[in-house]
């Protein structure tokens, strides 16, 4: 099993990679829609502001493959903002829509 770490250009990706490595878990960092679509396990770390993450997902065209992967039942872990983006919206940036996996 390999964990795919979604790298949207911010976040604590190196820390997550080191933690997985220490646990003996193989991982790959990606910002490729194709890699996200083919993930066995998907991890979305996040640090910063909700608006920055939502905008980055949209600008890099990662929203659709991320949603498809989640809806297919691929194991998913969102860390900090990576979990927050699963909600419909956030008080941090009420005008932006999250992934709407959770109300």
C-alpha positions as semicolon CSV with decimal commas, in nm:
position;residue;x (nm);y (nm);z (nm)
1;X;0,000;0,000;0,000
2;X;0,124;0,345;-0,091
3;X;-0,019;0,664;0,058
4;X;-0,066;0,945;-0,191
5;X;-0,011;1,286;-0,032
6;X;-0,193;1,564;-0,213
7;X;0,046;1,858;-0,242
8;X;-0,148;2,171;-0,332
9;X;0,150;2,401;-0,277
10;X;0,123;2,465;0,096
11;X;0,094;2,259;0,407
12;X;0,315;2,037;0,609
13;X;0,389;1,779;0,341
14;X;0,754;1,712;0,441
15;X;0,649;1,651;0,803
16;X;0,383;1,405;0,690
17;X;0,630;1,229;0,461
18;X;0,878;1,192;0,748
19;X;0,609;1,056;0,980
20;X;0,496;0,798;0,724
21;X;0,857;0,701;0,651
22;X;0,921;0,653;1,022
23;X;0,622;0,420;1,034
24;X;0,755;0,227;0,735
25;X;0,472;0,341;0,507
26;X;0,551;0,414;0,143
27;X;0,425;0,747;0,017
28;X;0,428;0,968;-0,289
29;X;0,371;1,341;-0,309
30;X;0,160;1,464;-0,599
31;X;-0,030;1,755;-0,744
32;X;-0,130;1,550;-1,048
33;X;-0,502;1,487;-1,105
34;X;-0,417;1,147;-1,257
35;X;-0,218;1,037;-0,951
36;X;-0,498;1,148;-0,722
37;X;-0,748;0,950;-0,928
38;X;-0,530;0,637;-0,900
39;X;-0,455;0,667;-0,527
40;X;-0,491;0,362;-0,303
41;X;-0,497;0,583;0,007
42;X;-0,520;0,963;-0,005
43;X;-0,392;1,208;0,253
44;X;-0,453;1,584;0,242
45;X;-0,244;1,782;0,489
46;X;-0,322;2,147;0,536
47;X;-0,185;2,452;0,707
48;X;-0,300;2,810;0,671
49;X;-0,625;2,965;0,560
50;X;-0,929;2,783;0,422
51;X;-0,954;3,021;0,124
52;X;-0,597;2,945;0,015
53;X;-0,662;2,571;0,013
54;X;-0,995;2,595;-0,172
55;X;-0,849;2,830;-0,432
56;X;-0,543;2,609;-0,481
57;X;-0,761;2,300;-0,536
58;X;-0,963;2,487;-0,798
59;X;-0,669;2,657;-0,971
60;X;-0,478;2,329;-0,997
61;X;-0,794;2,145;-1,108
62;X;-0,769;1,903;-0,816
63;X;-1,125;1,934;-0,682
64;X;-1,289;1,686;-0,925
65;X;-1,030;1,406;-0,894
66;X;-1,024;1,453;-0,517
67;X;-1,404;1,427;-0,497
68;X;-1,413;1,126;-0,731
69;X;-1,152;0,948;-0,522
70;X;-1,338;1,016;-0,197
71;X;-1,673;0,907;-0,345
72;X;-1,517;0,583;-0,473
73;X;-1,444;0,497;-0,110
74;X;-1,068;0,531;-0,123
75;X;-0,942;0,570;0,235
76;X;-0,893;0,941;0,301
77;X;-0,731;1,134;0,583
78;X;-0,753;1,511;0,604
79;X;-0,516;1,675;0,849
80;X;-0,616;2,014;0,992
81;X;-0,731;2,219;0,691
82;X;-0,738;1,897;0,490
83;X;-1,026;1,786;0,710
84;X;-1,191;2,129;0,727
85;X;-1,221;2,145;0,346
86;X;-1,452;1,842;0,355
87;X;-1,726;2,066;0,492
88;X;-1,970;2,263;0,279
89;X;-1,817;2,591;0,392
90;X;-1,609;2,759;0,658
91;X;-1,648;3,075;0,862
92;X;-1,293;3,165;0,752
93;X;-1,414;3,222;0,396
94;X;-1,792;3,188;0,386
95;X;-1,808;3,295;0,020
96;X;-1,607;2,990;-0,093
97;X;-1,750;2,641;-0,117
98;X;-1,566;2,346;0,028
99;X;-1,599;1,990;-0,095
100;X;-1,940;1,946;0,068
101;X;-1,870;1,589;0,177
102;X;-1,988;1,691;0,524
103;X;-2,263;1,949;0,599
